[in-house]
Each structure stands twice: as C-alpha cells, then as structure tokens.
Amino acid sequence: MRRMRCRSRTICLSLAFITIFLHLLLAFVSLPIYYQPCDPLLPPRTHILRDLALNGYTSVGISGPAESPTDAQRKDYSDKDANKDAKGHVQTPSAVESGLSKLEALFDHPLYNMPSPPIPEDDWLLKMKPKIKESEKSSLMWVSGSQEGYENVQWNSSSTSHPPWLRFHLGISRWQLYPHPDPNMESLTQQLATHRIVSAVQKSGGTQLKLVMSFPNYGQAMFKPMKQERDEETNYDLYYFSDFERHNAEIAAFHLDRILGYRRVPPVVGRLVDVVKEIKDVTTDRKLARTFFSSPVGSVCFYGQCTYYCSTEHAVCGRPRDLEASLAVMLPDLSLAVRRSWRSPWRRSYSRSKLAKWETEPDYCSTVKKTPPYNKGTRLVDFMDLVILDFLMSNMDRHHYETFEKFGNNTFLVHLDNGRAFGRHSKDEPSILVPLEQCCRIRRSTWLRLRLLSLPQYRLSDVMRTSLSQDPLHSVAPLLSEPHLAALDRRLKTVLETVSRCQKTPSEDSGDDVIYDDISNFKDMVTPAG
C-alpha cells in the first residue's frame, strides 16, 4: 500500500513537471508572435485616418465601440471587400500609406495654403449674439429640457463650448464654407457619422426622397438613402432628369470639391442607419410614418412622399434594417442666413425634344458676359469652377446654384445637390464642359491645381481614392469603383486640353485673357502637365 502511494505521488509529480515544462515552452514560442504588431506603425498624423478607413464609425453613441458587420451585411457585401480594389487585389497597408502621403502632400502644397489677410468682421456669415446684460456670464444660452431626446445646452463666448455644427456655421465666410485646414472637420464628420439621431422628418420640396435628421445637440443633417448599387451605371436610355440620386455621389462630391480646393460643398459623411430605431421610431412626421412596410423577405422599407420615386415600387429598404445613406451637414437656417437661388445660364431645357439656347448659339457666352452678375467681378470664373466640378463627376443636373444674400454678388457659389453625379464611368458628357469651351475663362488658381492633380505624384484618382477611404462606409465597400476613379483622370485631361485650345485661339474681346489671374505670385509654382 505504501509503495502504491509513493508510485502515485511520483507519477503526479512527473505529470506536473511535464505540464509546467509544456506551458513554459508554449509561452517561449508564442512570445515573439504576441508582441509583434499586426499592422506596420504609421506616422502620428496618419493613425486617425487609418482607423477611419479600416474600422469606420458606427451608428451607436459617440463613445461606443465600432460594431462588426451583421451576418446579413457579410452576405450582401461578401464580394465587395473594403480592402480590395476592383480587380480583387488586397490593398496592402503600404499602398494605403502611399496614397495617404500623396493626399497629405497635396494639402501641404502652397497652392492650398496661400497666405491671406485677416477676414473683416463683415465677411463672416454669422456672429454670436452679444451679451444682453453685464451680469450674464454667457453670451448665448439654449435650454430645452422639455424636448425629449435633446440635451440642455449652454454656449458661452468661448468657441470651445460650441458643438461642431455651430462652429461650422460660424466659420462660413464670404469666400468659402470652411477653411483649409479646418480643425473642426474631424469632430463635425464624427458627429454626422456617430451621434444619436433623435428626430427624422421628410424634407419638403424636391423630386426625390430626403430626410432631415436631428441630433441631441440641435445639429441637423440632410439624409439621402442608398438607391442603387455602387457599380450600377445609369441606363443610357434614361434622361438625366429621370435619374436616381445616389448617396455615394453626395459623399464623393464633397471629397472632390475639397481636393479641387473649392471648399464649397457642405461636409458629407456616409452612415449605416437602422431604419426602425433611427427613423421609424423617432419620426414625428405622420405622412412619412404611414409609408413604412415590411417586404416579402422581411426587410423594413419606406417611401415617403415626393414628386418622383416615392411609391412602393421605388421604396427604400434596409438589409434587413441597416440602410446606407449620406448625411450632409445643414447650412444655417434661412431665417439667419438668406440664400439666393440663381438660374444657371447653361441650364438644360429639361425637355425630351427642345434644345436650350446655349446648345444652338455658338457665341452664346458673349451674351452672358454682358449680363449681370457675369459682366463684372468673379461670378463667371466662379461658375467655371462649378462647371469643371460637374464635368469631372459627370453631373448634368445643374439647373440652379445658390449664394448667401448677405454677400451680394461678390462671393462664392454654394455647390449643393450632387446626387445625380457619378452615374456613368464609361462615357464622358462633353455638353457639361460647353460653358468653358464657349467662354474660355478660368481662374489661375484653379488651372494650377488641375495641373498639379495631373502629375503622377498627386494623381487625382489616387488622392480621391485615399480621401474616400476615410469615410465610414468604406468599411462596407469602396464608395467609387476603380472605373469611376479612372474616369476622373481621363476627364481632367480633357479639361486641361480644353484650356490649352482656348489659349491657342485668339480672343475676340481685347484684353480678355483665358486665365483670370487671382494669384499672380504663384505663376511658376507648377510645371506643365504631361
């Protein structure tokens, strides 16, 4: 008996020693792997962008962690990996870093950082309300505890207390919607992508469905839902005024506008929205609420009320509840900042048979140049900036544009409503570029930036791809397919060739040069493209 106990004790001790040895061996082998980073280290300026590109924001609270895609999302988007290009090749971290360095180099270029004098007080669109009484410690107070879902907000004269949307409004000047660089942009886009939605109502007017979303800090955003797949091209037999508005086009237009150095499109962010939790359950719009239904496969759908495409046949549906959408920050209320709508001189006829005047008169621009407000100031070259933006993204639906009434005719054009852009990548629309061809007039700063973007070290498609990778929806699928990005380079070449032809053609108007010199000190900053 005693021998058996000794033998058992020996066996137990042996097994214990063997177990400890195996654990130590396993720990020794796995130690180098455990401490090896999964991704190469990025410079301090790029880690936030990397996180946005690879993880994205979610529609939970601002402090909530990023959620993994649902099973339905994995099934629907299994062939659209966010880290693959159009050919299915994995985008390596080094490729992402390369594109990011191009984008950073572009925005660091002197053409995007030209010195400017201090902005006069009258050139700001809005000002904070002054103190009413000396005893009051805050210059502005907004308390609304009676409204369910909204936060009690107190703002004082310090800009650090202002929510991102208010800082955006206060940053609008006579010449641009936001500065470059804009320290408020990250927090503003984060609000659009992550903040809790407390209200959703349909926006009145317009031809297609769009909603106004409200946040707890009283910020608001324009919501446009996903209508078709990213890779789906517009039917060639479809008239431009019958086309769908695309959520990814609104997002891409914001990024392209910023890359061109305009800063005239309000910031737009992509977001996955829960159709039930973030629209149906929070809406106070009875007309909108009556249009919700479940599809035969269990998806939650709604269609709202509008002039076109608001019916059960054109309903917007979640998968089964998650819906892709673009959210654009709202401009200041019209009661605070009146906007004037201008009819485009090159507006299309919006008829299936009738042509517009500019389509039949080759010398149409000479008439426009004699007509206010195009007969003086920068309005004509401002419009040409918009024409170039529209041609690059193939937007034929530019019937009007807007300006802030406060600044009169001496101000920038607000580039709104870009949802019908990026419909076709296989065909360019030359008629969009007719104003530039007829007028042969362009800003020097715009011309130089276009030439810069045609160079290999700043190639437009590369910086556009990288910029779009920072949007939260990139984690679902790239917002523009590779053919669309290639089309940008092709169309940019066409714009530069058009300007080159203009320079070779003598102008009939004496002293009317092709290049409007708004930055004479930067004449030799960029070498010619090609």
Salt bridges, closest charged atoms under 4 A:
ASP39 OD2 - ARG50 NH1 3.70
ASP51 OD1 - ARG50 NE 3.15
ASP71 OD1 - ARG74 NH1 2.81
ASP85 OD2 - HIS89 ND1 3.73
ASP108 OD2 - ARG45 NH1 3.65
GLU121 OE2 - LYS127 NZ 3.44
ASP123 OD1 - ARG174 NE 2.77
GLU229 OE1 - LYS80 NZ 2.87
GLU229 OE2 - ARG319 NH2 2.40
GLU233 OE1 - HIS425 NE2 3.81
ASP243 OD2 - ARG246 NH2 2.87
GLU245 OE1 - LYS224 NZ 3.28
GLU250 OE2 - LYS224 NZ 2.66
ASP257 OD1 - HIS415 ND1 3.09
ASP274 OD2 - ARG321 NH2 3.05
GLU278 OE2 - ARG271 NH2 3.02
GLU324 OE1 - ARG230 NH2 2.88
GLU324 OE1 - HIS247 NE2 2.86
ASP382 OD1 - ARG443 NH2 2.17
ASP385 OD2 - ARG264 NH1 3.05
ASP385 OD2 - ARG443 NE 3.19
ASP390 OD1 - ARG398 NH2 2.85
ASP397 OD2 - ARG420 NH1 2.73
GLU402 OE1 - ARG339 NE 2.51
ASP417 OD1 - LYS224 NZ 3.69
ASP428 OD1 - ARG490 NH2 2.79
ASP428 OD1 - ARG491 NE 2.76
GLU429 OE1 - LYS427 NZ 3.31
ASP462 OD2 - LYS102 NZ 2.53
ASP462 OD2 - ARG459 NH1 3.31
ASP462 OD1 - ARG465 NH1 3.04
GLU482 OE1 - ARG465 NH2 2.88
ASP509 OD2 - LYS369 NZ 3.87
ASP512 OD2 - LYS369 NZ 2.85
ASP512 OD1 - ARG441 NE 3.55
ASP517 OD1 - ARG444 NE 3.06
ASP518 OD2 - ARG443 NH1 3.54
